[in-house]
Amino acid sequence: MVVTVLRTTLRDALLVAERFLGKQLSLPIIGNILIKTDSQKLKIQATNLEMGVEVQIPAKIAREGSIAIPPRVLSSLLQTLPDEKITLEEKEGVITLETDSSQSEIRGIISKDFPIMPQIKGKTKVTIKNSILIPQLLRILPSISASDFKPGISGLFFRAGKKQLTLTGTDTFRLAEAKISEFAATEETSAIIPLRPLQEFVKIADPDQETTFLFHEGQVAIESENVKIVTRLIQDRYPDYENLIPKDFSTSLFIPRDEMLSSVKLSSVFSSKLNDVVLSYRPNHLMLEILNPDVGKHTKEINAKVSGKSGRIGFNYRYLSDALEGLRSSEISVSLIDETRPALIRDDQDPQFFTILMPIRIS
């Protein structure tokens, strides 16, 4: 293999691939990355066997070939080399990096032992602009918690209908859902996509591009411009949650988002092991309270509009903070039934997104 490539382009591709490296003593090769040629492109692959990534970058190919190498040494070299143009030459398991002013050799591994990246060629395809997809994922993914005991809720519930794409995440203590109308799908489909690949996707995806989800035989390929992530789908049934979404309420709170968010974050200083914060409400009055016998007490009056019954309700402040972070307008609404039933938190200017939050018991 002999290729010429730009240093910064290769460096950025390696930084993406390194997120997907595996660590298995029984299969040490997955601690390496695979570099291989394909026409006039260079492919960088990495996998931990549960998910894999492939990054394509432009290159001048003089001779085809491939090699698996440890990424740490190559990354360090690319961070420090002053020259932008680099020639890579592989010969007998050694890759040589040559620039106008330096030459380095890195011992690699024969690439035939590297796991093959699955080629997803199914007919079920969903395409959406990243400018729409990424903000919704950033709102929903914090509500998902990987669990070996409840695999069905360990990922994003992805449902493409004829006119609406629905994204849902829950950890049983909270649930976040977004409905998207601007998308294209070849057919209706539903799947549970694991959390980790999506967390990595939002870190590396270009918001100016679009992403295609290609589903086939228990796997999905998430393709965006020059990056492709392949992962297994979670083979389980997603909980039937729609009947649990509250529809009738006894109290409505209309709260300035920024003031409420800063107050909730401040309460973390006083939080107990329960991470609890209490909202006391009556018509046109809202008080945030937190009491920790070991630390002290904090109260904050919030300038809110309150209608309906009076009461008190407790939430995990981290979950409440995540819900508020996901909303965009200056005023948000919190709809309540009582102190034991789930609350509905939403932005009235964006009715296609909401969060449901379970309260915690307060004394």
C-alpha positions as CSV (number, residue, x, y, z in Angstrom):
1,M,0.0,0.0,0.0
2,V,1.3,3.5,-0.9
3,V,-1.0,6.5,-0.4
4,T,-0.6,10.2,0.0
5,V,-2.9,12.1,2.4
6,L,-3.2,15.3,4.3
7,R,-2.0,15.1,7.9
8,T,-5.0,17.0,9.4
9,T,-7.5,14.9,7.4
10,L,-6.0,11.6,8.6
11,R,-5.6,12.9,12.2
12,D,-9.3,13.8,12.4
13,A,-10.4,10.5,11.0
14,L,-8.2,8.7,13.6
15,L,-9.8,10.7,16.4
16,V,-13.2,9.4,15.3
17,A,-12.1,5.8,14.9
18,E,-10.4,5.7,18.4
19,R,-13.8,6.2,20.0
20,F,-14.8,2.7,18.8
21,L,-11.8,0.6,19.8
22,G,-12.3,-2.7,21.6
23,K,-10.5,-4.1,24.6
24,Q,-10.5,-7.9,24.6
25,L,-7.6,-10.1,25.7
26,S,-8.9,-12.9,23.6
27,L,-9.0,-10.7,20.5
28,P,-6.2,-8.1,20.8
29,I,-6.5,-7.0,17.1
30,I,-9.6,-5.0,17.9
31,G,-7.4,-2.7,19.9
32,N,-6.0,-1.6,16.5
33,I,-7.5,0.4,13.7
34,L,-7.6,-0.8,10.1
35,I,-6.3,1.4,7.3
36,K,-7.3,0.2,3.8
37,T,-7.6,1.6,0.3
38,D,-10.7,1.8,-1.8
39,S,-10.5,3.4,-5.2
40,Q,-9.2,6.9,-4.6
41,K,-10.3,6.9,-0.9
42,L,-8.7,5.8,2.3
43,K,-10.9,3.9,4.8
44,I,-10.2,4.0,8.5
45,Q,-12.1,1.3,10.5
46,A,-12.4,0.4,14.2
47,T,-14.7,-1.9,16.1
48,N,-15.4,-3.3,19.6
49,L,-17.5,-6.1,18.0
50,E,-20.8,-4.5,19.3
51,M,-20.4,-1.5,17.0
52,G,-18.0,-0.3,14.4
53,V,-17.1,2.8,12.5
54,E,-15.7,3.5,9.0
55,V,-14.4,6.9,8.1
56,Q,-13.6,7.6,4.4
57,I,-11.1,10.4,3.5
58,P,-9.7,11.5,0.1
59,A,-6.2,10.3,-0.8
60,K,-4.0,9.7,-3.7
61,I,-3.6,5.9,-4.1
62,A,-0.4,4.7,-5.8
63,R,-0.7,1.1,-4.6
64,E,-3.7,-0.7,-3.0
65,G,-3.3,-2.4,0.3
66,S,-4.3,-2.5,4.0
67,I,-2.8,-2.8,7.5
68,A,-4.0,-2.8,11.1
69,I,-1.9,-0.6,13.4
70,P,-2.1,0.6,17.1
71,P,-3.6,4.1,16.9
72,R,-1.8,5.7,19.8
73,V,1.6,6.0,18.1
74,L,0.1,7.2,14.8
75,S,-2.1,9.7,16.5
76,S,0.8,11.1,18.5
77,L,2.9,11.5,15.4
78,L,0.1,13.2,13.5
79,Q,-0.4,15.7,16.3
80,T,3.2,16.7,16.3
81,L,4.4,16.5,12.7
82,P,4.8,20.0,11.1
83,D,4.3,18.9,7.5
84,E,0.8,18.7,6.0
85,K,1.4,16.2,3.2
86,I,2.2,12.6,4.3
87,T,2.9,9.5,2.3
88,L,2.1,6.2,3.9
89,E,3.8,3.0,2.6
90,E,3.0,-0.5,4.0
91,K,5.5,-3.3,3.5
92,E,5.7,-6.6,5.3
93,G,3.6,-5.5,8.2
94,V,5.4,-2.1,8.7
95,I,3.9,1.2,7.8
96,T,6.3,4.1,6.9
97,L,5.2,7.7,7.3
98,E,7.2,10.0,5.2
99,T,7.0,13.8,4.9
100,D,9.3,16.4,3.4
101,S,11.3,16.6,6.6
102,S,10.9,13.3,8.5
103,Q,10.4,9.5,8.2
104,S,8.8,7.2,10.8
105,E,8.1,3.5,10.9
106,I,5.3,1.8,12.9
107,R,4.9,-2.0,13.2
108,G,1.4,-3.2,12.4
109,I,-0.6,-6.4,12.1
110,I,-1.6,-8.4,9.1
111,S,-5.1,-7.0,8.2
112,K,-6.7,-10.3,7.3
113,D,-7.3,-11.0,11.0
114,F,-9.3,-7.8,11.4
115,P,-13.1,-8.2,11.8
116,I,-15.0,-7.5,8.6
117,M,-17.3,-4.5,8.8
118,P,-20.8,-5.6,8.0
119,Q,-22.3,-4.3,4.7
120,I,-25.9,-3.3,5.4
121,K,-27.8,-3.5,2.1
122,G,-31.5,-3.7,3.3
123,K,-34.4,-1.8,1.7
124,T,-35.5,-0.1,4.9
125,K,-34.0,3.4,4.8
126,V,-34.8,6.6,6.8
127,T,-33.1,9.9,5.9
128,I,-33.1,13.1,8.0
129,K,-31.2,16.4,8.1
130,N,-28.7,16.5,10.9
131,S,-29.8,20.1,11.7
132,I,-33.1,18.5,12.8
133,L,-31.8,15.1,14.1
134,I,-28.9,16.2,16.3
135,P,-30.8,18.7,18.5
136,Q,-33.5,16.1,19.2
137,L,-31.0,13.4,20.1
138,L,-29.2,15.8,22.5
139,R,-32.6,16.2,24.3
140,I,-33.5,12.6,24.4
141,L,-30.3,10.6,25.0
142,P,-29.9,11.8,28.6
143,S,-33.1,10.1,29.5
144,I,-31.8,6.7,28.4
145,S,-29.8,4.5,30.7
146,A,-28.1,1.3,29.6
147,S,-29.3,-1.7,31.6
148,D,-28.5,-5.4,31.4
149,F,-31.6,-6.1,33.4
150,K,-33.9,-4.1,31.1
151,P,-32.4,-4.2,27.6
152,G,-35.6,-3.0,26.0
153,I,-35.0,0.5,27.5
154,S,-31.3,0.6,26.9
155,G,-31.6,2.4,23.6
156,L,-33.6,4.9,21.5
157,F,-37.0,3.7,20.3
158,F,-36.9,4.7,16.6
159,R,-40.3,4.6,14.8
160,A,-40.8,5.8,11.2
161,G,-44.4,6.1,10.2
162,K,-45.9,7.4,7.0
163,K,-45.9,11.0,8.1
164,Q,-44.0,11.1,11.4
165,L,-40.7,9.9,12.8
166,T,-40.9,9.4,16.6
167,L,-37.8,9.2,18.8
168,T,-38.3,8.0,22.4
169,G,-36.0,7.4,25.4
170,T,-36.7,6.4,29.0
171,D,-35.0,5.0,32.1
172,T,-38.4,4.4,33.8
173,F,-37.9,7.5,36.0
174,R,-38.4,9.8,33.1
175,L,-39.3,9.7,29.4
176,A,-38.5,12.1,26.6
177,E,-40.1,12.0,23.1
178,A,-39.8,14.0,19.9
179,K,-41.9,13.8,16.8
180,I,-40.4,14.8,13.5
181,S,-42.2,15.5,10.3
182,E,-39.3,16.4,8.0
183,F,-37.8,13.1,7.0
184,A,-37.9,10.5,4.2
185,A,-38.5,6.8,4.6
186,T,-38.8,3.9,2.1
187,E,-41.2,2.1,4.4
188,E,-42.6,2.1,7.9
189,T,-40.3,0.6,10.5
190,S,-39.4,0.5,14.2
191,A,-36.3,-0.5,16.1
192,I,-34.4,0.0,19.3
193,I,-30.9,1.5,18.6
194,P,-28.3,1.1,21.4
195,L,-27.4,4.3,23.3
196,R,-23.6,4.3,22.9
197,P,-23.4,4.5,19.1
198,L,-25.9,7.4,19.1
199,Q,-23.8,9.2,21.8
200,E,-20.8,8.9,19.6
201,F,-22.7,9.9,16.5
202,V,-23.8,13.3,17.9
203,K,-20.2,14.1,18.8
204,I,-18.9,13.5,15.2
205,A,-21.8,14.3,12.9
206,D,-21.7,17.4,10.7
207,P,-24.8,19.5,11.4
208,D,-24.8,20.7,7.8
209,Q,-25.2,17.2,6.4
210,E,-27.9,14.6,6.5
211,T,-28.0,11.1,8.0
212,T,-29.4,7.9,6.6
213,F,-30.4,5.0,8.9
214,L,-30.3,1.7,6.9
215,F,-31.9,-1.3,8.7
216,H,-31.4,-5.0,7.9
217,E,-31.4,-8.3,9.8
218,G,-31.0,-6.9,13.3
219,Q,-28.4,-4.3,12.4
220,V,-28.4,-0.6,11.5
221,A,-25.9,1.4,9.5
222,I,-25.9,5.1,10.5
223,E,-24.3,7.0,7.5
224,S,-23.5,10.7,7.4
225,E,-21.3,12.1,4.7
226,N,-17.9,10.3,5.1
227,V,-18.7,8.4,8.4
228,K,-20.6,5.2,8.8
229,I,-21.4,3.6,12.2
230,V,-22.7,0.0,12.2
231,T,-24.3,-1.5,15.3
232,R,-26.5,-4.4,16.4
233,L,-30.1,-3.5,17.3
234,I,-31.5,-4.3,20.7
235,Q,-33.7,-7.4,20.2
236,D,-36.4,-6.7,22.8
237,R,-39.8,-5.2,23.1
238,Y,-40.1,-1.6,24.0
239,P,-42.4,-0.9,26.9
240,D,-46.0,0.1,26.0
241,Y,-45.7,3.6,27.5
242,E,-48.3,5.6,25.5
243,N,-51.1,4.9,28.0
244,L,-48.9,6.2,30.8
245,I,-48.6,9.7,29.3
246,P,-50.8,11.9,31.5
247,K,-53.6,13.9,29.7
248,D,-55.7,15.5,32.4
249,F,-54.1,17.8,35.0
250,S,-55.2,19.6,38.1
251,T,-52.4,22.3,38.2
252,S,-50.5,24.1,35.5
253,L,-47.2,26.0,36.1
254,F,-45.8,28.5,33.5
255,I,-42.2,29.2,34.5
256,P,-39.4,31.3,33.1
257,R,-37.0,28.7,31.8
258,D,-33.7,30.4,32.6
259,E,-34.6,31.4,36.1
260,M,-35.9,27.9,36.9
261,L,-32.9,26.2,35.4
262,S,-30.4,28.3,37.3
263,S,-32.3,27.8,40.6
264,V,-32.4,24.0,40.1
265,K,-28.7,23.9,39.4
266,L,-28.0,26.0,42.5
267,S,-30.0,23.5,44.5
268,S,-27.3,20.8,43.8
269,V,-25.1,22.5,46.4
270,F,-27.7,21.5,49.1
271,S,-28.9,18.2,47.7
272,S,-29.1,15.0,49.8
273,K,-28.4,11.5,48.6
274,L,-31.9,11.5,47.0
275,N,-30.9,14.5,44.8
276,D,-34.3,15.9,45.7
277,V,-35.7,19.3,45.1
278,V,-39.3,20.3,46.2
279,L,-41.7,22.6,44.4
280,S,-44.3,24.2,46.5
281,Y,-47.1,25.9,44.5
282,R,-50.3,27.8,44.9
283,P,-52.1,30.2,42.6
284,N,-49.5,32.6,41.2
285,H,-46.8,31.5,43.6
286,L,-44.0,29.0,43.2
287,M,-41.3,28.2,45.7
288,L,-38.3,25.9,45.2
289,E,-37.1,24.3,48.4
290,I,-34.3,22.0,49.3
291,L,-33.4,20.7,52.8
292,N,-30.4,18.7,53.7
293,P,-29.9,18.2,57.5
294,D,-26.2,17.6,56.9
295,V,-25.6,20.8,54.8
296,G,-28.4,23.3,55.3
297,K,-31.5,24.7,53.6
298,H,-32.2,26.7,50.5
299,T,-35.4,28.3,49.2
300,K,-36.0,30.4,46.1
301,E,-39.2,32.1,45.0
302,I,-39.8,31.7,41.2
303,N,-41.7,34.3,39.2
304,A,-44.2,31.9,37.8
305,K,-47.9,31.8,36.8
306,V,-49.7,29.0,38.6
307,S,-53.3,27.9,38.1
308,G,-55.3,25.1,39.7
309,K,-54.8,23.2,42.9
310,S,-52.1,24.0,45.5
311,G,-49.6,21.4,46.6
312,R,-46.0,20.2,46.9
313,I,-44.1,17.8,44.6
314,G,-40.5,16.5,44.7
315,F,-38.2,15.7,41.8
316,N,-34.7,14.5,41.3
317,Y,-32.9,17.8,40.5
318,R,-30.6,16.2,37.9
319,Y,-33.6,14.8,35.9
320,L,-35.4,18.1,36.3
321,S,-32.4,20.0,35.1
322,D,-32.0,17.7,32.0
323,A,-35.7,18.3,31.1
324,L,-35.3,22.1,31.3
325,E,-32.0,22.0,29.3
326,G,-33.9,20.3,26.5
327,L,-36.4,23.1,26.1
328,R,-35.9,26.2,24.0
329,S,-38.4,29.0,24.7
330,S,-38.2,31.6,27.5
331,E,-41.3,30.1,29.2
332,I,-42.0,26.4,29.8
333,S,-45.0,24.6,31.2
334,V,-45.2,22.0,34.0
335,S,-48.5,20.1,34.2
336,L,-49.3,18.3,37.4
337,I,-51.9,15.8,38.7
338,D,-50.7,15.4,42.3
339,E,-47.5,14.7,44.2
340,T,-47.5,11.0,43.3
341,R,-48.3,11.1,39.5
342,P,-45.9,11.9,36.6
343,A,-45.5,15.5,35.5
344,L,-45.5,16.6,31.9
345,I,-42.9,19.2,31.0
346,R,-43.0,20.9,27.7
347,D,-42.3,24.0,25.6
348,D,-45.6,25.3,24.2
349,Q,-43.7,26.8,21.2
350,D,-42.5,23.3,20.4
351,P,-45.4,20.9,21.0
352,Q,-43.6,18.0,19.2
353,F,-41.3,17.5,22.2
354,F,-42.1,16.7,25.8
355,T,-40.6,15.1,28.9
356,I,-42.4,13.1,31.5
357,L,-40.9,13.1,35.0
358,M,-41.7,10.8,37.9
359,P,-41.8,12.6,41.3
360,I,-40.0,11.3,44.3
361,R,-41.6,10.9,47.7
362,I,-41.2,13.9,50.0
363,S,-41.7,14.1,53.8
